[in-house]
Amino acid sequence: MPQEENIESILKTSLRLPFHVSNWISGGKEKVSIEQYYSEEQKSVIWKFIPGSGVMGPPGFCHGEGRILP
């Protein structure tokens, strides 16, 4: 993912995908939520981590190469 692009601008042009994870992965619904996006332009899957009010730290992002299977 090019570093010169703002992640928020990439998310605006990306497709938001349904994402359901266990409470073990997300730390419980009340603590953090996770949004998943796919960017056709970047060919990336992007996960947005949004901490709840009781969790220290800013929102974070993680991305990986996306592949569309036939």
PyMOL Python script that loads the backbone (N, CA, C, O; Angstrom):
from pymol import cmd

cmd.read_pdbstr("""\
ATOM      1  N   MET A   1       0.853  -1.170   0.000  1.00  0.00           N
ATOM      2  CA  MET A   1       0.000   0.000   0.000  1.00  0.00           C
ATOM      3  C   MET A   1       0.898   1.232   0.000  1.00  0.00           C
ATOM      4  O   MET A   1       1.748   1.365   0.880  1.00  0.00           O
ATOM      5  N   PRO A   2       0.732   2.133  -0.960  1.00  0.00           N
ATOM      6  CA  PRO A   2       1.584   3.315  -1.004  1.00  0.00           C
ATOM      7  C   PRO A   2       1.447   4.153   0.252  1.00  0.00           C
ATOM      8  O   PRO A   2       0.340   4.391   0.734  1.00  0.00           O
ATOM      9  N   GLN A   3       2.581   4.601   0.781  1.00  0.00           N
ATOM     10  CA  GLN A   3       2.582   5.368   2.016  1.00  0.00           C
ATOM     11  C   GLN A   3       2.086   6.792   1.819  1.00  0.00           C
ATOM     12  O   GLN A   3       1.620   7.413   2.774  1.00  0.00           O
ATOM     13  N   GLU A   4       2.176   7.337   0.580  1.00  0.00           N
ATOM     14  CA  GLU A   4       1.783   8.717   0.375  1.00  0.00           C
ATOM     15  C   GLU A   4       0.265   8.915   0.419  1.00  0.00           C
ATOM     16  O   GLU A   4      -0.195  10.046   0.579  1.00  0.00           O
ATOM     17  N   GLU A   5      -0.513   7.856   0.281  1.00  0.00           N
ATOM     18  CA  GLU A   5      -1.967   7.975   0.337  1.00  0.00           C
ATOM     19  C   GLU A   5      -2.459   7.902   1.771  1.00  0.00           C
ATOM     20  O   GLU A   5      -1.926   7.149   2.587  1.00  0.00           O
ATOM     21  N   ASN A   6      -3.476   8.688   2.066  1.00  0.00           N
ATOM     22  CA  ASN A   6      -4.099   8.693   3.378  1.00  0.00           C
ATOM     23  C   ASN A   6      -5.022   7.484   3.480  1.00  0.00           C
ATOM     24  O   ASN A   6      -5.815   7.233   2.572  1.00  0.00           O
ATOM     25  N   ILE A   7      -4.927   6.731   4.575  1.00  0.00           N
ATOM     26  CA  ILE A   7      -5.740   5.521   4.737  1.00  0.00           C
ATOM     27  C   ILE A   7      -7.231   5.832   4.708  1.00  0.00           C
ATOM     28  O   ILE A   7      -8.016   5.040   4.188  1.00  0.00           O
ATOM     29  N   GLU A   8      -7.628   6.970   5.260  1.00  0.00           N
ATOM     30  CA  GLU A   8      -9.049   7.335   5.257  1.00  0.00           C
ATOM     31  C   GLU A   8      -9.555   7.565   3.833  1.00  0.00           C
ATOM     32  O   GLU A   8     -10.696   7.217   3.528  1.00  0.00           O
ATOM     33  N   SER A   9      -8.733   8.142   2.957  1.00  0.00           N
ATOM     34  CA  SER A   9      -9.155   8.347   1.564  1.00  0.00           C
ATOM     35  C   SER A   9      -9.254   7.010   0.831  1.00  0.00           C
ATOM     36  O   SER A   9     -10.110   6.840  -0.037  1.00  0.00           O
ATOM     37  N   ILE A  10      -8.393   6.072   1.174  1.00  0.00           N
ATOM     38  CA  ILE A  10      -8.475   4.735   0.578  1.00  0.00           C
ATOM     39  C   ILE A  10      -9.760   4.043   1.018  1.00  0.00           C
ATOM     40  O   ILE A  10     -10.425   3.403   0.203  1.00  0.00           O
ATOM     41  N   LEU A  11     -10.121   4.164   2.303  1.00  0.00           N
ATOM     42  CA  LEU A  11     -11.343   3.528   2.801  1.00  0.00           C
ATOM     43  C   LEU A  11     -12.587   4.090   2.132  1.00  0.00           C
ATOM     44  O   LEU A  11     -13.559   3.360   1.932  1.00  0.00           O
ATOM     45  N   LYS A  12     -12.579   5.374   1.782  1.00  0.00           N
ATOM     46  CA  LYS A  12     -13.741   5.992   1.127  1.00  0.00           C
ATOM     47  C   LYS A  12     -14.015   5.374  -0.236  1.00  0.00           C
ATOM     48  O   LYS A  12     -15.163   5.353  -0.678  1.00  0.00           O
ATOM     49  N   THR A  13     -12.991   4.871  -0.908  1.00  0.00           N
ATOM     50  CA  THR A  13     -13.168   4.261  -2.226  1.00  0.00           C
ATOM     51  C   THR A  13     -13.155   2.738  -2.163  1.00  0.00           C
ATOM     52  O   THR A  13     -13.116   2.071  -3.196  1.00  0.00           O
ATOM     53  N   SER A  14     -13.187   2.190  -0.954  1.00  0.00           N
ATOM     54  CA  SER A  14     -13.143   0.738  -0.769  1.00  0.00           C
ATOM     55  C   SER A  14     -14.524   0.175  -0.463  1.00  0.00           C
ATOM     56  O   SER A  14     -15.428   0.898  -0.046  1.00  0.00           O
ATOM     57  N   LEU A  15     -14.665  -1.101  -0.673  1.00  0.00           N
ATOM     58  CA  LEU A  15     -15.908  -1.814  -0.386  1.00  0.00           C
ATOM     59  C   LEU A  15     -15.856  -2.346   1.038  1.00  0.00           C
ATOM     60  O   LEU A  15     -14.935  -3.078   1.400  1.00  0.00           O
ATOM     61  N   ARG A  16     -16.853  -1.975   1.852  1.00  0.00           N
ATOM     62  CA  ARG A  16     -16.900  -2.499   3.222  1.00  0.00           C
ATOM     63  C   ARG A  16     -17.514  -3.893   3.180  1.00  0.00           C
ATOM     64  O   ARG A  16     -18.584  -4.094   2.606  1.00  0.00           O
ATOM     65  N   LEU A  17     -16.839  -4.837   3.783  1.00  0.00           N
ATOM     66  CA  LEU A  17     -17.277  -6.230   3.784  1.00  0.00           C
ATOM     67  C   LEU A  17     -17.790  -6.622   5.162  1.00  0.00           C
ATOM     68  O   LEU A  17     -17.293  -6.124   6.172  1.00  0.00           O
ATOM     69  N   PRO A  18     -18.777  -7.509   5.214  1.00  0.00           N
ATOM     70  CA  PRO A  18     -19.219  -8.017   6.520  1.00  0.00           C
ATOM     71  C   PRO A  18     -18.058  -8.739   7.194  1.00  0.00           C
ATOM     72  O   PRO A  18     -17.283  -9.436   6.538  1.00  0.00           O
ATOM     73  N   PHE A  19     -17.949  -8.569   8.481  1.00  0.00           N
ATOM     74  CA  PHE A  19     -16.848  -9.194   9.214  1.00  0.00           C
ATOM     75  C   PHE A  19     -17.349  -9.593  10.584  1.00  0.00           C
ATOM     76  O   PHE A  19     -17.733  -8.743  11.387  1.00  0.00           O
ATOM     77  N   HIS A  20     -17.346 -10.883  10.848  1.00  0.00           N
ATOM     78  CA  HIS A  20     -17.813 -11.393  12.135  1.00  0.00           C
ATOM     79  C   HIS A  20     -16.679 -12.199  12.756  1.00  0.00           C
ATOM     80  O   HIS A  20     -16.179 -13.152  12.159  1.00  0.00           O
ATOM     81  N   VAL A  21     -16.285 -11.806  13.952  1.00  0.00           N
ATOM     82  CA  VAL A  21     -15.222 -12.517  14.654  1.00  0.00           C
ATOM     83  C   VAL A  21     -15.708 -12.910  16.037  1.00  0.00           C
ATOM     84  O   VAL A  21     -16.671 -12.354  16.566  1.00  0.00           O
ATOM     85  N   SER A  22     -15.022 -13.871  16.597  1.00  0.00           N
ATOM     86  CA  SER A  22     -15.384 -14.299  17.945  1.00  0.00           C
ATOM     87  C   SER A  22     -15.006 -13.224  18.958  1.00  0.00           C
ATOM     88  O   SER A  22     -14.161 -12.374  18.674  1.00  0.00           O
ATOM     89  N   ASN A  23     -15.618 -13.254  20.122  1.00  0.00           N
ATOM     90  CA  ASN A  23     -15.273 -12.311  21.184  1.00  0.00           C
ATOM     91  C   ASN A  23     -13.826 -12.480  21.623  1.00  0.00           C
ATOM     92  O   ASN A  23     -13.214 -11.528  22.107  1.00  0.00           O
ATOM     93  N   TRP A  24     -13.269 -13.676  21.460  1.00  0.00           N
ATOM     94  CA  TRP A  24     -11.875 -13.901  21.826  1.00  0.00           C
ATOM     95  C   TRP A  24     -10.943 -13.047  20.961  1.00  0.00           C
ATOM     96  O   TRP A  24      -9.985 -12.468  21.473  1.00  0.00           O
ATOM     97  N   ILE A  25     -11.217 -12.964  19.657  1.00  0.00           N
ATOM     98  CA  ILE A  25     -10.381 -12.171  18.754  1.00  0.00           C
ATOM     99  C   ILE A  25     -10.606 -10.681  18.962  1.00  0.00           C
ATOM    100  O   ILE A  25      -9.647  -9.913  19.029  1.00  0.00           O
ATOM    101  N   SER A  26     -11.851 -10.271  19.065  1.00  0.00           N
ATOM    102  CA  SER A  26     -12.148  -8.837  19.151  1.00  0.00           C
ATOM    103  C   SER A  26     -12.014  -8.283  20.557  1.00  0.00           C
ATOM    104  O   SER A  26     -12.074  -7.069  20.750  1.00  0.00           O
ATOM    105  N   GLY A  27     -11.834  -9.149  21.538  1.00  0.00           N
ATOM    106  CA  GLY A  27     -11.714  -8.675  22.912  1.00  0.00           C
ATOM    107  C   GLY A  27     -13.060  -8.337  23.529  1.00  0.00           C
ATOM    108  O   GLY A  27     -13.119  -7.661  24.556  1.00  0.00           O
ATOM    109  N   GLY A  28     -14.126  -8.794  22.921  1.00  0.00           N
ATOM    110  CA  GLY A  28     -15.465  -8.482  23.416  1.00  0.00           C
ATOM    111  C   GLY A  28     -16.036  -7.296  22.661  1.00  0.00           C
ATOM    112  O   GLY A  28     -15.321  -6.336  22.373  1.00  0.00           O
ATOM    113  N   LYS A  29     -17.313  -7.356  22.341  1.00  0.00           N
ATOM    114  CA  LYS A  29     -17.958  -6.294  21.565  1.00  0.00           C
ATOM    115  C   LYS A  29     -17.831  -4.932  22.219  1.00  0.00           C
ATOM    116  O   LYS A  29     -17.699  -3.923  21.526  1.00  0.00           O
ATOM    117  N   GLU A  30     -17.869  -4.888  23.542  1.00  0.00           N
ATOM    118  CA  GLU A  30     -17.824  -3.595  24.226  1.00  0.00           C
ATOM    119  C   GLU A  30     -16.430  -2.975  24.231  1.00  0.00           C
ATOM    120  O   GLU A  30     -16.293  -1.790  24.533  1.00  0.00           O
ATOM    121  N   LYS A  31     -15.402  -3.739  23.906  1.00  0.00           N
ATOM    122  CA  LYS A  31     -14.032  -3.236  23.984  1.00  0.00           C
ATOM    123  C   LYS A  31     -13.482  -2.737  22.652  1.00  0.00           C
ATOM    124  O   LYS A  31     -12.786  -1.723  22.605  1.00  0.00           O
ATOM    125  N   VAL A  32     -13.792  -3.440  21.580  1.00  0.00           N
ATOM    126  CA  VAL A  32     -13.237  -3.064  20.280  1.00  0.00           C
ATOM    127  C   VAL A  32     -14.189  -3.531  19.182  1.00  0.00           C
ATOM    128  O   VAL A  32     -14.860  -4.554  19.319  1.00  0.00           O
ATOM    129  N   SER A  33     -14.236  -2.774  18.104  1.00  0.00           N
ATOM    130  CA  SER A  33     -14.968  -3.252  16.934  1.00  0.00           C
ATOM    131  C   SER A  33     -13.985  -3.300  15.766  1.00  0.00           C
ATOM    132  O   SER A  33     -13.003  -2.559  15.726  1.00  0.00           O
ATOM    133  N   ILE A  34     -14.272  -4.175  14.836  1.00  0.00           N
ATOM    134  CA  ILE A  34     -13.391  -4.362  13.689  1.00  0.00           C
ATOM    135  C   ILE A  34     -14.223  -4.209  12.428  1.00  0.00           C
ATOM    136  O   ILE A  34     -15.269  -4.841  12.283  1.00  0.00           O
ATOM    137  N   GLU A  35     -13.751  -3.364  11.512  1.00  0.00           N
ATOM    138  CA  GLU A  35     -14.392  -3.201  10.213  1.00  0.00           C
ATOM    139  C   GLU A  35     -13.430  -3.726   9.161  1.00  0.00           C
ATOM    140  O   GLU A  35     -12.218  -3.541   9.271  1.00  0.00           O
ATOM    141  N   GLN A  36     -13.973  -4.383   8.139  1.00  0.00           N
ATOM    142  CA  GLN A  36     -13.150  -4.960   7.081  1.00  0.00           C
ATOM    143  C   GLN A  36     -13.509  -4.298   5.756  1.00  0.00           C
ATOM    144  O   GLN A  36     -14.688  -4.124   5.446  1.00  0.00           O
ATOM    145  N   TYR A  37     -12.504  -3.932   4.980  1.00  0.00           N
ATOM    146  CA  TYR A  37     -12.693  -3.289   3.684  1.00  0.00           C
ATOM    147  C   TYR A  37     -11.851  -4.005   2.637  1.00  0.00           C
ATOM    148  O   TYR A  37     -10.844  -4.636   2.955  1.00  0.00           O
ATOM    149  N   TYR A  38     -12.288  -3.894   1.363  1.00  0.00           N
ATOM    150  CA  TYR A  38     -11.468  -4.372   0.253  1.00  0.00           C
ATOM    151  C   TYR A  38     -11.262  -3.226  -0.721  1.00  0.00           C
ATOM    152  O   TYR A  38     -12.228  -2.613  -1.174  1.00  0.00           O
ATOM    153  N   SER A  39     -10.023  -2.935  -1.042  1.00  0.00           N
ATOM    154  CA  SER A  39      -9.674  -1.888  -1.999  1.00  0.00           C
ATOM    155  C   SER A  39      -9.258  -2.546  -3.308  1.00  0.00           C
ATOM    156  O   SER A  39      -8.210  -3.188  -3.388  1.00  0.00           O
ATOM    157  N   GLU A  40     -10.094  -2.378  -4.337  1.00  0.00           N
ATOM    158  CA  GLU A  40      -9.771  -2.922  -5.661  1.00  0.00           C
ATOM    159  C   GLU A  40      -8.524  -2.232  -6.218  1.00  0.00           C
ATOM    160  O   GLU A  40      -7.658  -2.879  -6.807  1.00  0.00           O
ATOM    161  N   GLU A  41      -8.441  -0.917  -6.027  1.00  0.00           N
ATOM    162  CA  GLU A  41      -7.303  -0.153  -6.533  1.00  0.00           C
ATOM    163  C   GLU A  41      -5.991  -0.599  -5.887  1.00  0.00           C
ATOM    164  O   GLU A  41      -4.978  -0.743  -6.571  1.00  0.00           O
ATOM    165  N   GLN A  42      -6.011  -0.815  -4.587  1.00  0.00           N
ATOM    166  CA  GLN A  42      -4.811  -1.221  -3.854  1.00  0.00           C
ATOM    167  C   GLN A  42      -4.594  -2.733  -3.864  1.00  0.00           C
ATOM    168  O   GLN A  42      -3.514  -3.213  -3.519  1.00  0.00           O
ATOM    169  N   LYS A  43      -5.635  -3.486  -4.263  1.00  0.00           N
ATOM    170  CA  LYS A  43      -5.604  -4.954  -4.200  1.00  0.00           C
ATOM    171  C   LYS A  43      -5.284  -5.399  -2.778  1.00  0.00           C
ATOM    172  O   LYS A  43      -4.465  -6.292  -2.561  1.00  0.00           O
ATOM    173  N   SER A  44      -5.949  -4.755  -1.805  1.00  0.00           N
ATOM    174  CA  SER A  44      -5.688  -5.017  -0.388  1.00  0.00           C
ATOM    175  C   SER A  44      -6.967  -5.218   0.394  1.00  0.00           C
ATOM    176  O   SER A  44      -8.005  -4.625   0.098  1.00  0.00           O
ATOM    177  N   VAL A  45      -6.869  -6.062   1.392  1.00  0.00           N
ATOM    178  CA  VAL A  45      -7.908  -6.165   2.408  1.00  0.00           C
ATOM    179  C   VAL A  45      -7.406  -5.328   3.572  1.00  0.00           C
ATOM    180  O   VAL A  45      -6.248  -5.447   3.972  1.00  0.00           O
ATOM    181  N   ILE A  46      -8.274  -4.482   4.119  1.00  0.00           N
ATOM    182  CA  ILE A  46      -7.884  -3.576   5.198  1.00  0.00           C
ATOM    183  C   ILE A  46      -8.796  -3.816   6.382  1.00  0.00           C
ATOM    184  O   ILE A  46     -10.017  -3.863   6.232  1.00  0.00           O
ATOM    185  N   TRP A  47      -8.211  -3.968   7.558  1.00  0.00           N
ATOM    186  CA  TRP A  47      -8.987  -4.115   8.787  1.00  0.00           C
ATOM    187  C   TRP A  47      -8.806  -2.859   9.622  1.00  0.00           C
ATOM    188  O   TRP A  47      -7.683  -2.407   9.844  1.00  0.00           O
ATOM    189  N   LYS A  48      -9.910  -2.302  10.083  1.00  0.00           N
ATOM    190  CA  LYS A  48      -9.872  -1.105  10.918  1.00  0.00           C
ATOM    191  C   LYS A  48     -10.284  -1.512  12.324  1.00  0.00           C
ATOM    192  O   LYS A  48     -11.388  -2.016  12.531  1.00  0.00           O
ATOM    193  N   PHE A  49      -9.408  -1.298  13.280  1.00  0.00           N
ATOM    194  CA  PHE A  49      -9.657  -1.630  14.681  1.00  0.00           C
ATOM    195  C   PHE A  49     -10.076  -0.358  15.402  1.00  0.00           C
ATOM    196  O   PHE A  49      -9.343   0.631  15.387  1.00  0.00           O
ATOM    197  N   ILE A  50     -11.244  -0.373  16.032  1.00  0.00           N
ATOM    198  CA  ILE A  50     -11.767   0.798  16.723  1.00  0.00           C
ATOM    199  C   ILE A  50     -11.934   0.447  18.196  1.00  0.00           C
ATOM    200  O   ILE A  50     -12.851  -0.293  18.552  1.00  0.00           O
ATOM    201  N   PRO A  51     -11.056   0.971  19.062  1.00  0.00           N
ATOM    202  CA  PRO A  51     -11.151   0.641  20.482  1.00  0.00           C
ATOM    203  C   PRO A  51     -12.367   1.277  21.133  1.00  0.00           C
ATOM    204  O   PRO A  51     -12.778   2.376  20.761  1.00  0.00           O
ATOM    205  N   GLY A  52     -12.941   0.578  22.111  1.00  0.00           N
ATOM    206  CA  GLY A  52     -14.061   1.107  22.877  1.00  0.00           C
ATOM    207  C   GLY A  52     -13.587   2.119  23.903  1.00  0.00           C
ATOM    208  O   GLY A  52     -12.392   2.400  23.995  1.00  0.00           O
ATOM    209  N   SER A  53     -14.509   2.665  24.669  1.00  0.00           N
ATOM    210  CA  SER A  53     -14.179   3.727  25.621  1.00  0.00           C
ATOM    211  C   SER A  53     -13.252   3.256  26.737  1.00  0.00           C
ATOM    212  O   SER A  53     -12.515   4.064  27.301  1.00  0.00           O
ATOM    213  N   GLY A  54     -13.273   1.970  27.065  1.00  0.00           N
ATOM    214  CA  GLY A  54     -12.428   1.473  28.148  1.00  0.00           C
ATOM    215  C   GLY A  54     -11.072   0.969  27.695  1.00  0.00           C
ATOM    216  O   GLY A  54     -10.320   0.419  28.500  1.00  0.00           O
ATOM    217  N   VAL A  55     -10.741   1.147  26.415  1.00  0.00           N
ATOM    218  CA  VAL A  55      -9.494   0.622  25.862  1.00  0.00           C
ATOM    219  C   VAL A  55      -8.556   1.780  25.540  1.00  0.00           C
ATOM    220  O   VAL A  55      -8.958   2.752  24.900  1.00  0.00           O
ATOM    221  N   MET A  56      -7.307   1.674  25.985  1.00  0.00           N
ATOM    222  CA  MET A  56      -6.330   2.734  25.716  1.00  0.00           C
ATOM    223  C   MET A  56      -5.775   2.593  24.304  1.00  0.00           C
ATOM    224  O   MET A  56      -5.559   1.480  23.825  1.00  0.00           O
ATOM    225  N   GLY A  57      -5.548   3.709  23.648  1.00  0.00           N
ATOM    226  CA  GLY A  57      -4.902   3.713  22.344  1.00  0.00           C
ATOM    227  C   GLY A  57      -5.806   4.208  21.238  1.00  0.00           C
ATOM    228  O   GLY A  57      -7.031   4.164  21.356  1.00  0.00           O
ATOM    229  N   PRO A  58      -5.195   4.683  20.154  1.00  0.00           N
ATOM    230  CA  PRO A  58      -5.944   5.200  19.015  1.00  0.00           C
ATOM    231  C   PRO A  58      -6.414   4.066  18.113  1.00  0.00           C
ATOM    232  O   PRO A  58      -5.954   2.932  18.252  1.00  0.00           O
ATOM    233  N   PRO A  59      -7.337   4.364  17.181  1.00  0.00           N
ATOM    234  CA  PRO A  59      -7.713   3.358  16.187  1.00  0.00           C
ATOM    235  C   PRO A  59      -6.477   2.928  15.402  1.00  0.00           C
ATOM    236  O   PRO A  59      -5.547   3.715  15.221  1.00  0.00           O
ATOM    237  N   GLY A  60      -6.467   1.701  14.945  1.00  0.00           N
ATOM    238  CA  GLY A  60      -5.337   1.197  14.183  1.00  0.00           C
ATOM    239  C   GLY A  60      -5.800   0.540  12.902  1.00  0.00           C
ATOM    240  O   GLY A  60      -6.979   0.223  12.740  1.00  0.00           O
ATOM    241  N   PHE A  61      -4.861   0.340  11.994  1.00  0.00           N
ATOM    242  CA  PHE A  61      -5.170  -0.273  10.715  1.00  0.00           C
ATOM    243  C   PHE A  61      -4.170  -1.382  10.435  1.00  0.00           C
ATOM    244  O   PHE A  61      -3.031  -1.348  10.901  1.00  0.00           O
ATOM    245  N   CYS A  62      -4.617  -2.365   9.665  1.00  0.00           N
ATOM    246  CA  CYS A  62      -3.776  -3.476   9.250  1.00  0.00           C
ATOM    247  C   CYS A  62      -4.216  -3.809   7.836  1.00  0.00           C
ATOM    248  O   CYS A  62      -5.407  -3.725   7.538  1.00  0.00           O
ATOM    249  N   HIS A  63      -3.302  -4.184   6.956  1.00  0.00           N
ATOM    250  CA  HIS A  63      -3.708  -4.534   5.603  1.00  0.00           C
ATOM    251  C   HIS A  63      -2.904  -5.724   5.104  1.00  0.00           C
ATOM    252  O   HIS A  63      -1.835  -6.047   5.621  1.00  0.00           O
ATOM    253  N   GLY A  64      -3.456  -6.361   4.084  1.00  0.00           N
ATOM    254  CA  GLY A  64      -2.791  -7.492   3.469  1.00  0.00           C
ATOM    255  C   GLY A  64      -3.208  -7.594   2.018  1.00  0.00           C
ATOM    256  O   GLY A  64      -4.176  -6.961   1.597  1.00  0.00           O
ATOM    257  N   GLU A  65      -2.484  -8.382   1.259  1.00  0.00           N
ATOM    258  CA  GLU A  65      -2.781  -8.538  -0.159  1.00  0.00           C
ATOM    259  C   GLU A  65      -4.118  -9.242  -0.328  1.00  0.00           C
ATOM    260  O   GLU A  65      -4.386 -10.250   0.327  1.00  0.00           O
ATOM    261  N   GLY A  66      -4.955  -8.709  -1.206  1.00  0.00           N
ATOM    262  CA  GLY A  66      -6.252  -9.321  -1.480  1.00  0.00           C
ATOM    263  C   GLY A  66      -6.213 -10.121  -2.766  1.00  0.00           C
ATOM    264  O   GLY A  66      -5.603  -9.703  -3.749  1.00  0.00           O
ATOM    265  N   ARG A  67      -6.857 -11.259  -2.756  1.00  0.00           N
ATOM    266  CA  ARG A  67      -6.931 -12.077  -3.966  1.00  0.00           C
ATOM    267  C   ARG A  67      -8.375 -12.499  -4.178  1.00  0.00           C
ATOM    268  O   ARG A  67      -9.020 -13.024  -3.270  1.00  0.00           O
ATOM    269  N   ILE A  68      -8.870 -12.267  -5.372  1.00  0.00           N
ATOM    270  CA  ILE A  68     -10.211 -12.703  -5.739  1.00  0.00           C
ATOM    271  C   ILE A  68     -10.077 -14.091  -6.358  1.00  0.00           C
ATOM    272  O   ILE A  68      -9.379 -14.265  -7.357  1.00  0.00           O
ATOM    273  N   LEU A  69     -10.740 -15.069  -5.769  1.00  0.00           N
ATOM    274  CA  LEU A  69     -10.678 -16.437  -6.285  1.00  0.00           C
ATOM    275  C   LEU A  69     -11.846 -16.681  -7.226  1.00  0.00           C
ATOM    276  O   LEU A  69     -12.943 -16.172  -6.996  1.00  0.00           O
ATOM    277  N   PRO A  70     -11.622 -17.459  -8.288  1.00  0.00           N
ATOM    278  CA  PRO A  70     -12.717 -17.737  -9.244  1.00  0.00           C
ATOM    279  C   PRO A  70     -13.821 -18.558  -8.620  1.00  0.00           C
ATOM    280  O   PRO A  70     -14.807 -18.875  -9.286  1.00  0.00           O
TER     281      PRO A  70
END
""", "prot")
cmd.dss("prot")
cmd.show_as("cartoon", "prot")
cmd.util.cbc("prot")
cmd.orient("prot")
